[in-house]
Amino acid sequence: MIYLQKEEDHLMFMWPHRLSEGKNESVTSLDLLDSDLAQELSRTESFVYITKFKSIPAFMGSLCLNLFEKQTFMG
């Protein structure tokens, strides 16, 4: 994410392991792994896209827009 303040800030998602082999199960969600940034973002309005709507793309879009707005003067 190019708009973060620190280069070491990162988000990592884990693809869940399939519990039963041989079955055609589709993955319906990813897990957001714990990090300082993840904890900080869990207290923002953007986090509702993960918790309520289960949408990582909406969360990432909202996050990028918020970070962009913080670093770009919109006058």
N, CA and C of each residue as an Amber inpcrd file, in Angstrom:
protein
   225
   0.8430000  -1.1600000   0.0000000   0.0000000   0.0000000   0.0000000
   0.8940000   1.2320000   0.0000000   0.7800000   1.9880000  -1.0010000
   1.7330000   3.0690000  -1.2070000   1.4670000   4.2970000  -0.3550000
   0.3500000   4.3820000   0.3310000   0.0240000   5.5830000   1.0860000
   0.2550000   5.4370000   2.5900000   0.8150000   4.3310000   3.0290000
   1.0680000   4.1530000   4.4530000   2.2380000   5.0160000   4.8950000
   2.2760000   5.3120000   6.1860000   3.3230000   6.1800000   6.7000000
   4.6380000   5.4440000   6.9100000   4.5910000   4.1720000   7.3030000
   5.8130000   3.4090000   7.5770000   5.9350000   2.2590000   6.5790000
   7.1390000   2.0700000   6.0760000   7.3700000   1.0200000   5.0880000
   7.1100000  -0.3760000   5.6550000   7.3190000  -0.5500000   6.9560000
   7.1350000  -1.8750000   7.5550000   5.6730000  -2.2100000   7.8520000
   4.7730000  -1.2570000   7.6640000   3.3410000  -1.5470000   7.8250000
   2.8870000  -2.5050000   6.7350000   2.1440000  -3.5080000   7.1220000
   1.6620000  -4.4810000   6.1420000   0.4240000  -5.1970000   6.6830000
  -0.3380000  -5.6970000   5.7590000  -1.4600000  -6.5670000   6.0910000
  -1.2090000  -7.9070000   5.4280000  -1.4900000  -8.9650000   6.1490000
  -1.3450000 -10.3090000   5.5930000  -2.6520000 -11.0620000   5.7960000
  -3.0580000 -11.7550000   4.7510000  -4.2560000 -12.5760000   4.8050000
  -3.8610000 -14.0310000   4.6280000  -4.5560000 -14.9200000   5.3070000
  -4.2590000 -16.3450000   5.2080000  -5.3940000 -17.0500000   4.4820000
  -5.0090000 -17.8410000   3.4990000  -5.9550000 -18.6870000   2.7860000
  -6.2450000 -19.8770000   3.6840000  -7.5070000 -20.1190000   4.0490000
  -7.8030000 -21.2150000   4.9770000  -7.4990000 -22.5790000   4.3670000
  -7.0480000 -23.4820000   5.2330000  -6.7690000 -24.8480000   4.7940000
  -8.0860000 -25.5980000   4.6000000  -8.1020000 -26.4310000   3.6100000
  -9.3040000 -27.2610000   3.4020000  -9.2990000 -28.3870000   4.4130000
 -10.4070000 -28.5730000   5.0800000 -10.4710000 -29.5630000   6.1390000
 -10.6400000 -30.9780000   5.6180000 -11.3340000 -31.1410000   4.5400000
 -11.5580000 -32.4940000   4.0190000 -11.0980000 -32.5570000   2.5670000
 -10.1050000 -33.3770000   2.3280000  -9.5730000 -33.5000000   0.9720000
 -10.5260000 -34.3050000   0.0980000 -10.4980000 -34.0050000  -1.1690000
 -11.3300000 -34.7230000  -2.1080000 -12.6850000 -34.0980000  -2.3480000
 -13.0950000 -33.2270000  -1.4850000 -14.3820000 -32.5580000  -1.6680000
 -14.1580000 -31.2520000  -2.4040000 -15.0930000 -30.8740000  -3.2230000
 -15.0020000 -29.6420000  -4.0010000 -15.5940000 -28.4850000  -3.1930000
 -14.8240000 -28.0240000  -2.2020000 -15.2790000 -26.9350000  -1.3470000
 -14.6560000 -25.6290000  -1.8210000 -15.4450000 -24.5910000  -1.8650000
 -14.8960000 -23.2930000  -2.2600000 -14.5910000 -22.4770000  -1.0070000
 -13.5570000 -21.6580000  -1.1020000 -13.1770000 -20.7870000  -0.0030000
 -14.0910000 -19.5640000  -0.0400000 -14.6930000 -19.2560000   1.0820000
 -15.6280000 -18.1350000   1.1280000 -15.0570000 -16.9200000   1.8540000
 -13.9050000 -17.0810000   2.5180000 -13.3130000 -15.9370000   3.2100000
 -11.8250000 -16.1780000   3.4250000 -11.1190000 -15.0990000   3.6860000
  -9.7170000 -15.1540000   4.0640000  -9.6140000 -14.6420000   5.4840000
  -8.5630000 -15.0390000   6.1760000  -8.3540000 -14.5700000   7.5360000
  -7.3240000 -13.4500000   7.5320000  -7.6400000 -12.3380000   8.1810000
  -6.7000000 -11.2400000   8.3560000  -5.8270000 -11.5870000   9.5470000
  -4.5160000 -11.6860000   9.3070000  -3.5960000 -12.0390000  10.3750000
  -3.2980000 -10.8250000  11.2470000  -2.9960000 -11.1080000  12.5040000
  -2.7460000 -10.0540000  13.4770000  -1.4260000  -9.3340000  13.1930000
  -1.4660000  -8.0250000  13.2340000  -0.2720000  -7.1750000  13.1360000
  -0.6370000  -5.8450000  13.7910000   0.3680000  -5.0100000  14.0250000
   0.0880000  -3.6980000  14.6060000  -0.8770000  -2.9130000  13.7230000
  -0.6480000  -2.9640000  12.4110000  -1.5100000  -2.2440000  11.4830000
  -2.9300000  -2.8140000  11.4920000  -3.0610000  -4.1370000  11.5190000
  -4.3870000  -4.7570000  11.5440000  -5.1520000  -4.3420000  12.7990000
  -4.4630000  -4.2800000  13.9320000  -5.1270000  -3.8540000  15.1640000
  -5.5570000  -2.3990000  15.0760000  -4.6980000  -1.5560000  14.5040000
  -5.0400000  -0.1460000  14.3430000  -6.2480000   0.0230000  13.4150000
  -6.2580000  -0.7160000  12.3100000  -7.3390000  -0.5930000  11.3360000
  -8.6540000  -1.1790000  11.8430000  -8.5760000  -2.1120000  12.7900000
  -9.8050000  -2.6960000  13.3340000 -10.6350000  -1.6700000  14.0990000
 -10.0350000  -0.5340000  14.4130000 -10.7440000   0.5260000  15.1230000
 -11.2200000   1.6390000  14.1800000 -11.1650000   1.4020000  12.8800000
 -11.5910000   2.4110000  11.9080000 -12.9440000   2.0480000  11.3120000
 -13.5480000   3.0370000  10.6610000 -14.8390000   2.7980000  10.0130000
 -14.7100000   1.8160000   8.8540000 -13.5550000   1.7510000   8.2110000
 -13.3510000   0.8520000   7.0760000 -13.4980000  -0.6160000   7.4680000
 -13.2430000  -0.9250000   8.7350000 -13.2450000  -2.3170000   9.1650000
 -14.6210000  -2.9600000   9.0940000 -15.6740000  -2.1490000   9.0410000
 -17.0310000  -2.6820000   8.9420000 -17.2080000  -3.5020000   7.6550000
 -16.4270000  -3.1800000   6.6270000 -16.5330000  -3.9370000   5.3810000
 -16.0980000  -5.3910000   5.5590000 -15.2160000  -5.6380000   6.5110000
 -14.8220000  -7.0200000   6.8010000 -15.8050000  -7.6620000   7.7730000
 -16.1010000  -6.9710000   8.8630000 -16.9130000  -7.5870000   9.9160000
 -18.3810000  -7.7480000   9.5550000 -18.9490000  -6.7510000   8.9280000
 -20.3840000  -6.8120000   8.6190000 -20.6610000  -7.3770000   7.2300000
 -19.8990000  -6.9180000   6.2300000 -20.1910000  -7.2960000   4.8510000
 -19.3080000  -8.4140000   4.3190000 -18.2930000  -8.8160000   5.0980000
 -17.3840000  -9.9110000   4.7070000 -16.7430000  -9.6470000   3.3420000
 -16.3400000  -8.3930000   3.1010000 -15.7750000  -8.0210000   1.8090000
 -14.3860000  -7.4140000   1.9790000 -13.3760000  -8.2000000   1.6780000
 -12.0010000  -7.7000000   1.7160000 -11.7750000  -6.6650000   0.6140000
 -12.2890000  -6.8670000  -0.6160000 -12.1010000  -5.8250000  -1.6340000
 -12.6880000  -4.4660000  -1.2220000 -13.8600000  -4.4550000  -0.6070000
 -14.4510000  -3.1870000  -0.1570000 -13.6050000  -2.5710000   0.9550000
 -13.1040000  -3.4040000   1.8650000 -12.2290000  -2.9250000   2.9370000
 -10.9600000  -2.3020000   2.3620000 -10.3140000  -2.9890000   1.4270000
  -9.0790000  -2.4850000   0.8440000  -9.3320000  -1.1980000   0.0550000
 -10.4480000  -1.1360000  -0.6600000 -10.7880000   0.0710000  -1.4000000
 -11.0030000   1.2520000  -0.4680000 -11.7430000   1.0390000   0.6010000
 -11.9910000   2.0900000   1.5790000 -10.6940000   2.5120000   2.2550000
  -9.8810000   1.5480000   2.6000000  -8.6010000   1.8390000   3.2330000
  -7.7020000   2.6690000   2.3190000  -7.5670000   2.2620000   1.0750000
  -6.7350000   3.0100000   0.1180000  -7.2490000   4.4310000  -0.0750000
  -8.5630000   4.6000000  -0.1700000  -9.1340000   5.9280000  -0.3460000
  -8.8640000   6.8050000   0.8780000  -9.0450000   6.2440000   2.0710000
  -8.7850000   7.0100000   3.2960000  -7.3200000   7.4070000   3.4040000
  -6.4100000   6.4990000   3.0940000  -4.9840000   6.8060000   3.1510000
  -4.6130000   7.8430000   2.0970000  -5.1950000   7.7300000   0.9250000
  -4.9450000   8.6880000  -0.1500000  -5.3930000  10.0910000   0.2740000
  -6.5840000  10.1600000   0.8680000  -7.1110000  11.4460000   1.2880000
  -6.2640000  12.0830000   2.3840000  -5.6640000  11.2800000   3.2540000
  -4.8180000  11.8180000   4.3240000  -3.5230000  12.4070000   3.7790000
  -3.0290000  11.8610000   2.6710000  -1.7570000  12.3200000   2.1370000
  -1.8780000  13.2690000   0.9550000  -3.0770000  13.4990000   0.5040000
  -3.2940000  14.3600000  -0.6610000  -4.1570000  15.5350000  -0.2480000
  -3.6940000  16.7150000  -0.5360000  -4.4850000  17.9070000  -0.2150000
  -5.6110000  18.0330000  -1.2300000  -6.8200000  17.9800000  -0.7400000
  -7.9860000  18.1100000  -1.6070000  -8.6340000  19.4580000  -1.2740000
  -8.2760000  20.4830000  -2.0070000  -8.7420000  21.7990000  -1.6440000
  -9.6950000  22.3320000  -2.5630000
